[in-house]
Amino acid sequence: MPPAVPANRHTVRPWTTSWRPQWTDSARGIYAARAEELIAAIRAHVGQVTQRQGRQRELGDYFASTDVVQAAANSFNEAEFDWCGSFPLAPNSTGCPVWR
């Protein structure tokens, strides 16, 4: 039998048994910080990519930059779930069909 949801609106992730707080000041602050980190990672990536000249030797820096963007996106996704229970980023998706 799964554990009951506590009265303070914590949410259990389906792939874990740990409770994660939602709608807390801490979760909101972390969410805002992760959003800024994602914005900064995208800006840095765009700056790096627009300077490329199509040379093979540039691929190492490019792939490193994509790794940073992906890590920031993953952290942002997790932080939004921790804040409000949603996963906003789903690459190659048209979004939630319920809302369209």
Secondary structure, 3 states (H helix, E strand, C coil): CCCCCCCCCCEECCCCCCEECCCCHHHHHHHHHHHHHHHHHHHHHHHHHHCCCCCHHHHHHHHHHHHHHHHHHHHHHHHHHHHHCCCCCCCCCCCCHHHC
